[in-house]
Amino acid sequence: MRSNTSLSRILITIVLSACLAPATASEQASKSKPLQLNWELAIPDSRERPSQQLPERILQMGSDELIAVGNRIVPLNRRGLGSISLLDTKALILDAALDSQGNIWVGGRINQRAWFPGADMADAYLGKFTQTGQKLAEFTFGRRSWRQIVALHPSRDGGVLVTGPIENGTWLARISDQGKTSWEKTIGFGANAAITEGYDGNIAFLGLRKAASTSYPYEEEAVFWLLDPRGKVLAEHVIRPNLNAHRSRRYEALSIEASPDGYFALVGWRDPSDDKPLTVAKVSLTGTVQWNVPLRHTATPRPGRSAVWKKCHQKHAVLENGDLLVTCSIEGEIVLSRLDGQSGNEKVQRAALPPCHEKRPAVITPVPVKKNFVLLFGSRPSNNVAASCSWLAELALEP
């Protein structure tokens, strides 16, 4: 009896010690920390007038000078918003990027119309503007079919790489600064896509095609293609199989980022009733997949409408040491995943989302300004019915 009593006391002591022990490093990293807000802006009547929301595409001008680009150009810094310029174009802008001269390239679609009932058409649009919104050039590309530019990247030769869906696949092209097509090709399905130029001048492209082995007629896989500057395919690898089994239902979110020693390819899925985690792969400059990891916390384990405020609108940036920083907004928190560029090991850091978001979806863009220190620009997704909420904050990254 005495021995049993002693054993019970020992067990109770162990349990209490475990409960009262300080949190581990990983547990501490999972706790939310407050942001240091520079400013916060809520735009009235934005539920009924979503065009008043600030654009989601953020371009970095200097260490702390940013520009939000859509059909408007909005300068941003730690003090607030600058003078807003409207772009002189009838196109719908879907992507934007800065070239080496500091000019802004924008891409999207224009001349959307119906060729006959039920057959929509649009031309791909490419424009070049100054930072104050002055038009320098604009070009359209169309062949009596649906075509648009969903992603672009200015190239070293002064032109621009573009990609987007066309009638029978995904259009991929290299366009000169005079609007001439150096080369073009069609790859995979007509869907979301991403493109960038590598540090060695080759081209990395991320798109979709029909899955090689599947029991579903419309199942797709996300594929990384490496091309030389003339468009010749050098390598291709499946990054994520079995992505989509529903015809005409588009929930994929593809993005790509170049680093000095390769590329980061990101494949997400934003179906509110069937969340899937974001997948991140590191590919070498020669096209070899070095690692491929899912970010489990970017999807909810419970299917159904409960997932609607938990989907990840991923944004990302390459840090000074070659790591990748990925930001998501999940359940009222900002979740930052820092992925080691060499191993893919993940460190998670959390911060509280500003109350004006009401725990609804947010797009959080990270902007590295110095070692282990970022600016975070937050905004409401453009297709969300909630009121607009935009802000700029500072955050020190955990080592």
N, C-alpha and C positions, 0 to 999 in steps of 0.2 A: 504493500500500500504506500509506504514511504517512497519507494523508488518511483512509483507511478506519479506521485505528487511532484517529485523533483523533475521528472521528465516533462510534466505539464508546464511547470514554471519555465523550464528551458525553452519549450516551444513558444510560450507566450512572449518571452523576452525576444526571441528571434523575430516573431511576427511584428511586434512593436518597433523593433529596430529597423526592420525593412520599411515599415510605414513612415517612420519619422526620419529616415535617412534622406540626405539631400538628393535632389534629382540628378540623374546622369547628364552627361554633356548632350546626348541626343534628345533627352526629354526637355532640357533647357532650351535647345534650339527650336523645339516645336511650339514654345509659348509665344503668343503674339506680343509685339512690342509697339509702342506708339510711334507714329511717324512725326517727323519735324516738318510740318506744313509751311510752305512759303506763301501760298494763297489757295483759295478755294472759290469756285464760281458755280452757282446754280442759275441756269437760264430759265426764266419764266416761260410758261406756255409751250415748253419744248415737247410735251406729250402730243400736242396737236400740230406742232411745227418742228419736226425733227431736223429740218434743214438748218435750224438755228444752233444745233449742237456743234461743238468744235470737231474738226476732222480727226480721225483716229491715226492717220499716217503722220508720224513724227520724224523729222529730219534734224540731225545735229549740225549746227553751224560752227560753234566754237565750244569752249569748255563748258559753258552754261547757257549758250544761246541756241534756241530750238525754233523750228518752224513746223506748225501743223498744216498739212496740205491736203486739200480735197478740191472741191470747186471754189474754195477760198484759200487764201494764204494768211495764216495768223502767226505772227512772231510771238515767241514765248521766252520768258526768262524768270529769274527769281523774284522780280518785282511785279510781274503780271503780264497782261496781254499788250501787244503793240498795235499798230494801225492795221486793220483788216483790209485786204485787197481781194476783190472778186476777179476770178479769171475770165477773160474775154473769150469764152468758148461755149458752145451749145452741147458739148460732150458731157457724159457722165464719167467723172474721174474715179478710177478704181485703184491706182497705185501711183507712187511718185518716188523720185530719187534725185540726189544731187550729183552733178558731174564734177570733174576736176577743176572747172572754171567757176564753180559756185552757182551755176544755173540749175534750174529745176526742170527735169523731164517728168511729164505726166502721161499716163496711159489709161484707156477706158474704151468706151463705145460711143458712137454717134449715128445719127440717121436711123434710129430704130423705127421700124414700120412693119406692116404686114404685106407680104408679097401676094398672098391670097389668104382668106380666112383660115386661121389656125396655123399659119406659117410665118412666124416672126423673122425679121431680118434686122441686121445692124452691121455697121462698118466698124472696124478697129480704128481707134483714134490714138495718135501720138502727138504730143505738144511739147514745146520748149519755152520756158518763161524765165524772166529774171526773178530775183527774190522779192521784188516789189509788185510782181504780177504783170509786167510788160511782156507782151507776146513777141517771141523771137521767130518761131516757126511752128507750123502744125501740118500734120499729114493724116490721110485716111487710107485704109486698106480694106477692100471689099470685093466680093465676086458673086453678088446675088445670093448670099447665104449669110447665116449668123456668124459673126466674127467679133471678137473683142480682145483687149489686152488686160489681163488680170495681174500681171507681174512684169517688171522691167528692171534692167540694170545697165547704167552707163558703162561703156567699155573704154579701154585705154586709147583706142584709136579715134575717140571723139564721137563715135556713134552710140548705139544703144542696142542691147539684147532685149527681145520681147517674147512673151508667150501668152497664150490664152486659147479658149475653145473656139473651134470652127465647126462646120457642119459634120465632118467625118472624123474628128479627132482633136488633138491639141496642136495648135500652130506654134512653131518655134522659128524665130528669124533673127538675123543680124541686120540692122538698119543703119545706114550712114547718117551723118548729121545733115545731109541734104534730102533725106527721106527715101534714098534708093535702097532696095533690098539686095544686100550682098549675097545672101543665101537664105533659104527657108526650107522647112520640112514639116511633115505631119507625123506625130507620134501618139500612140495610145488612144485613150478616150478623150472626148471633148469635155474637160472638167477643170477643176482647180489645178493650178500648177505653180511652180516656183523656179526661179533661175538666178544665177549669179556668175560672175567671172572670178576665177581663182587667182591666187597670187602669182601663178606661173603663166597666166594668159589663157589657160584652158577654160572650158565652160561646164558648169554643173547644172543639171536640170532634174527636177523632181516632178513626176507626173503619175498618171494612172494608166493601167491597161487591164485587159481581161485576165483573170487568174488562170495560171497554167493548168491546175487540177482543181476542179470544184464541182459540186453537185448542184450548184445554183447557176442559172443561165446568165445572170448579170453580176456575178461576184467579181470583184476587182482586187488588184494588188497595187501598192505604191512602189514605184521603181525609181532608183537613182541612175541617171545616165551621165557619163562623162564624155564630153566632146572636145575636139581640138578647135582652134580658132576658126577653121573653115567649115565646121559642122560635121566632121567625120566622127562617128561613134567610136570611142576608145574602150569603154567598159560600161557594163550595166549590172545592177544588183537589185534584188527585191529587198526593200526595207521593211515592208509590212504586208503579209499575205492576208487574203480573206477579209478585205476591208468593207465591202458593200455588197449586199445581196438584194437590193431593191432598185429596179429600173427607175430612172428619172428622179430619184430622191438623193439630193446632194447635201451631205453633211461633213465631208472631209475638209480638213484644214491643213494645207501643205505649206511649208516654208523652209528656207535654206539659208545658211550663213557661211561665208568663207572665213577661214582662219589661215595663219601663215603656213601651217603644215597640213591643211586639208579642208574638209567641209563638214558642217553639221546639218543633217537632214532631219526635219521634224514632221511627223505625221499625226494629226489629231482627228477627232471625231466629235461633232457637236450635236448629235441627235438627242434632244432632251428626254426622250423616252427610252433610250438605249445607249447610255454613255459608255465610252471605251477610253482607256487611259492614253495619254499622249506617249508616243514612241519617239526616242531620239537616237540617231545613229551617227557615229563619227566615221568619215570616209577619208582615206589618204589622198594625196595629190595624184597618185597613180590609179585611183579608183577602187582600192581595196577597203572593204568594211573592216574597221578595227574593233568596234564594239557597237552593240545595239541594245538599248535598255528601255523598258517601259517605266513611266513615272506613275506608280500605282495611285498616288494621292490625287491625281487629276481627274478621277472618275469616281462616282458614287457607287457603292455596292448594291444600292436599292434601285430597281428599275421603276419607271413610271414618272408621273408629273413631279414627284418629289425631287427629281434630278434637275429641274429647270434652272435653279439658281446655283448649280454646282459645276456647270460645264466650263471648260477652260478655253478662254480666248488667248492662246499663247502669244507672247511677245518675247524677244530674246536679244542678247547682245554678247559679243565675244569680249572677254576681259583682257586686261594687259598681259596676263600670264598664259593666255591661250585657253582658259576655262570658258565654258558656256554658261551664261546666266539666263534662266527661263522664268518668266513671271506669269502667274495665273491669279484669278480672283475666285475663291471657292468658299462658299458659306460665310460671306462677310469678312473674310481674311485675304490678305495678300500673301500668296505662297511663292517664295523664291527658291528655285532649285539651282544649285551651283554644281555643274557637272565637270569633273576633272577631265581636261582635254585628252589626257593620255590613257586613262583607265575607265572613264565613264562613272566613277564613284560619285554618289550624290550626297550633297549636304543641303538640308532643308532649313530655311529661315522663314519666319512668319512675322507679319506686321498687321496691325488693325486697319481695316478699310475705313475711310472717313464716313461718318454717319449719314452724309447726304446720299449715299448709294443705297441706303435702306436694305443692305445685304443682297441687293440685286446684282446682276452681272456687271462687270467692269472690265475695261481694257487697260492694262497697266504696262506702259512702255518703259524699259530701263535704259538709261543713258549713262554710260561710264564717264566720269569726269576726272578721277584720279584713282590710284591704287586702293582697292577695297572700299570705294565710295561711289555711289550712283545717285543720279536724279531719277525720280519716278514721276512720270506723267500719267494721270488717270483720267479716263473719260467713259461715258456711257456708250455701249455698242450702238451703232447708228440705226439698227432695226429694232431697238428695244422700246417698249411703250412707256417706260418710266420717265420721270422728269430728268433733264440733263444735269450732270454733275461732273465738273472738270476741276483738276487741281494739280499742283506741282509740289513735290516733297523731296526731302533729302534723307538718305538712309546709308548708314555705315554697314558694309557687309561683314559678316563674321568670318574670321580666318579659317 
